Each structure stands twice: as C-alpha cells, then as structure tokens.
Amino acid sequence: MSEPQTMVQVLYWHGIPVQVKAQRGRGRRGEQARMELPPRFMQAVDAVAMSAGLTGTDAYLDGFIWGDPQPHDASPQDAATATAAQIEAHYPAVDWRKIAERLFAK
C-alpha cells in the first residue's frame, strides 16, 4: 500500500493569502502542518476590512475561504514551507487598495 499524498490548501480572505495547511492521511495517523504567512498579509486583510467597514462582522469572517487542495510530493511540513515561500515570492507586496476597490464595486 502506498503512502497517501500530501495535500496543500491556502486560506484566503477575499483573495489575500493568509495561511497554508498541508495534510497527509486522516485521523490519528495523519500528519498536518500549518504556516501563517508573514504579518504583511494579515495587515493587508485588516486594512481592507477597516476600509470596507467589515471588522467585527459576519461579513469579515465570511471572507475567509480555503482554496482547493493541491497535491504535493513532500512531507506536510516541507510542503507547507515550500508553498508559503512560493506565495511570499509571488506577492512581494500586497496592494490592499486594489482589493478594497474590488469589494466596494460589488
């Protein structure tokens, strides 16, 4: 029987990544790793939420969604670390103003 593949998911708030979760297997035999992204990502979430008047509301919490699980060949810890590094490299800066404009346009 082969070892289950690691699956990686990213938690987003209206398109801003904030956390990475990687899991292999289920239940007690499963392995899991989680990584928060650097503070600048959550700071961008807070800035958008404040400008949109969403802080402390259900709408704020409803903005968090997990992305689709993606397979990864590494251990959960290594997969979470690698995915977080890719996200950091892809988003050297988070333009929260553009995200706020998109939310206000709805």
C-alpha positions in Angstrom: 0.0 0.0 0.0 1.5 3.3 -1.0 1.8 6.3 1.4 -1.0 8.9 0.9 0.0 12.1 -0.9 0.3 15.4 0.9 -2.5 17.8 0.0 -1.9 21.6 0.5 -4.5 24.3 0.9 -4.2 28.0 1.2 -6.6 30.1 3.3 -7.6 33.4 1.6 -9.5 36.4 2.7 -11.0 38.0 -0.5 -8.0 36.8 -2.5 -5.4 37.7 0.0 -3.5 34.5 1.2 -3.0 34.3 4.9 -2.2 30.7 5.9 -1.1 27.4 4.4 -2.2 24.0 5.6 -0.7 20.7 4.4 -2.0 17.3 5.3 -1.2 13.7 4.6 -3.6 10.9 5.7 -6.5 11.3 8.1 -7.3 10.8 11.7 -4.7 9.9 14.3 -2.4 8.5 11.7 -2.5 11.7 9.7 0.2 14.4 9.6 -0.6 18.0 9.4 1.4 21.3 9.2 0.1 24.9 9.2 2.0 28.0 8.5 0.9 31.6 8.9 2.2 33.9 6.2 4.2 37.0 7.2 2.3 39.7 9.0 2.1 41.9 5.9 -0.6 39.6 4.6 -2.9 39.9 7.6 -2.1 43.6 7.8 -3.5 43.9 4.3 -6.6 41.9 5.3 -7.1 44.3 8.3 -6.6 47.4 6.1 -9.2 46.2 3.5 -11.6 45.1 6.2 -11.4 48.5 8.0 -11.8 50.5 4.8 -14.8 48.3 3.9 -16.3 48.6 7.3 -16.2 44.8 7.8 -14.3 44.5 11.1 -16.1 42.6 13.8 -18.9 41.5 11.4 -20.0 38.1 10.0 -19.1 39.5 6.6 -15.5 39.7 7.7 -15.5 36.1 8.8 -17.3 35.0 5.6 -14.4 36.4 3.6 -12.2 33.6 4.6 -12.2 30.6 2.3 -9.9 27.6 1.8 -8.5 27.2 -1.7 -8.8 23.8 -3.5 -6.5 21.1 -2.2 -3.4 20.7 -4.3 -1.2 17.6 -4.3 2.4 17.9 -3.2 5.2 15.3 -3.1 6.9 16.5 0.1 6.1 15.9 3.8 3.3 18.2 5.2 5.9 20.4 6.9 8.1 20.7 3.8 5.0 21.2 1.5 3.6 24.0 3.8 7.1 25.7 3.9 7.6 25.5 0.2 4.1 26.7 -0.6 4.4 29.6 1.8 7.8 30.6 0.2 6.1 30.5 -3.3 3.3 32.8 -2.1 5.8 35.2 -0.5 7.8 35.3 -3.7 4.7 35.8 -5.8 3.4 38.6 -3.6 6.4 40.9 -2.7 3.8 43.5 -1.8 0.0 43.2 -1.2 -1.9 46.1 -2.8 -4.8 46.2 -0.4 -6.2 49.3 -2.1 -7.0 47.4 -5.3 -8.7 44.7 -3.2 -10.7 47.3 -1.3 -11.8 48.9 -4.6 -13.0 45.5 -5.9 -15.0 45.0 -2.7 -16.6 48.4 -2.9 -17.5 47.8 -6.6 -19.9 45.0 -5.6 
